[in-house]
Amino acid sequence: MPISPKTWRWLALIGVVGIAAAVRCWRLDTAVLTHDEAFSWRLTQYPVGELCVRTGQDVHPPVYYLVLKSWDRACGDSVWAMRGLSVVFGVAAVLLVYALCFEALRQFAPPDGRPAVMRAGALMAALLVALSSGQVDASRNARMYALGVLLAGASAWLLLRACRAGEGRWSWWAAYGVAAALFCYTHNYAFFTLFGQALFVAALLLRRGQTPSRSQIVCGFGYAALLAFILYWPWLPVLLEQMRQVKENYWMAQPDTQILEKTLFTWATGLVYEAELISRLWLALLALAVGFAMLGCPRPALFFLLPALSPIALSTTLSLASGRSIFHEHLFVFGQYFLIGLWAVVWAALPGWLERAALAVVLVGVAASGLAVNLENRPPVAPPIVDAAQYLKEAAQPGDELWTGSPWELNQWRYYLHQAGVSDIKVRCRHSFPGKGHMV
């Protein structure tokens, strides 16, 4: 009995999910827990109220830490368990990008759009998210980025469903508002992505011909925005204080032409920047692909393009205007998710399967090459600090202290001593920093 096309699609999607899980789990626990990841663990050791207060003194919102605290209670706080939460979010984001791309193409593609082409484009986008070095890094890190990517995709999918919903549209708009609020409670860069979504709604209203539909979208989006604002209101004073701290204490380099070019190349390809010529050729290809998608499928192209570029554009503008940089490559992982979605639109706009096959070979080949280099650098064995913590467990005496040379190492040592079962060694730092903030 022949296998139906629907079964083949499901088998292909299951295969992509398997690839995503495999590359995210490979040597997951061999790299040393970074100081940021150790900071995540440290916050989970506090009661919920104190966790939120201490998070407010940092530069991030609290939702990820609250989720991680609940996860740790159920699964433990080993390196595998802590990073495993991000793996779950990352694999879910692979499934979600398939649904998101197909929904965008189905809703906004030309009337002669072909479902088989749309589904194939959505599947290619899922494979690219599975293999993207930036997305894989976010999914192997005990930080909030994988959750943020998932909420970015969820908010976008809910926005699409709300825009086309009929009688039950208020429920969809409410769900979008809640997802947007949760996204903002996960990472402050969510505001940039949501700004891109708002720009798309504005563009959609300008192009839409039916007045009733336009009024429904205006009312629905306004309702969702108001709901998100009400839900986020309790954290708003904390955000303003965090912004003040960032202006006083942050250390990122100001973006210039060279930094922008390197960041855009790595963001768009997953490859390490090596030569200006290759970088500019790739960025030129990307610009041509965007222009082609805008001509063939303008509305789905805008849907992905605006939230893809808005974090880079807004962070660059705010950094230059304020004199304090908030520009850093790993913060653009949310926008990268939508850039990958844009390739599904380019795929759908191509005229034939030969051209689509060629595009797939280029994109998947580039993503796989970047990922191979990334994974090759993963250490094959556990870090030396594991053995050091075990040695201290056997050799240390009650009342001994462990002194570190940097505040970045404090929580790393606390974590690995905790994993070794050492509870009577006080970890201290020889340096003290005044005030509050991320450095402290």
Secondary structure, 3 states (H helix, E strand, C coil): CCCCHHHHHHHHHHHHHHHHHHHHHCCCCCCCCCHHHHHHHHHHCCCHHHHHHHHHCCCCCCHHHHHHHHHHHHHCCCHHHHHHHHHHHHHHHHHHHHHHHHHHHHHHCCCCCCHHHHHHHHHHHHHHHHHCHHHHHHHCCCCCHHHHHHHHHHHHHHHHHHHHCCCCHHHHHHHHHHHHHHHHCCCCCHHHHHHHHHHHHHHHHHHCCCHHHHHHHHHHHHHHHHHHHHHHHHHHHHHHHHHHHHHHHCCCCCCCHHHHHHHHHHHHHCCCCCCHHHHHHHHHHHHHHHHHHHHHCHHHHHHHHHHHHHHHHHHHHHHHHHCCCCCCHHHHHHHHHHHHHHHHHHHHHCCCHHHHHHHHHHHHHHHHHHHHHHHHCCCCCCCHHHHHHHHHHHHCCCCCEEEECCHHHHHHHHHHHHHCCCCCCEEEECCCCCCCCCCC
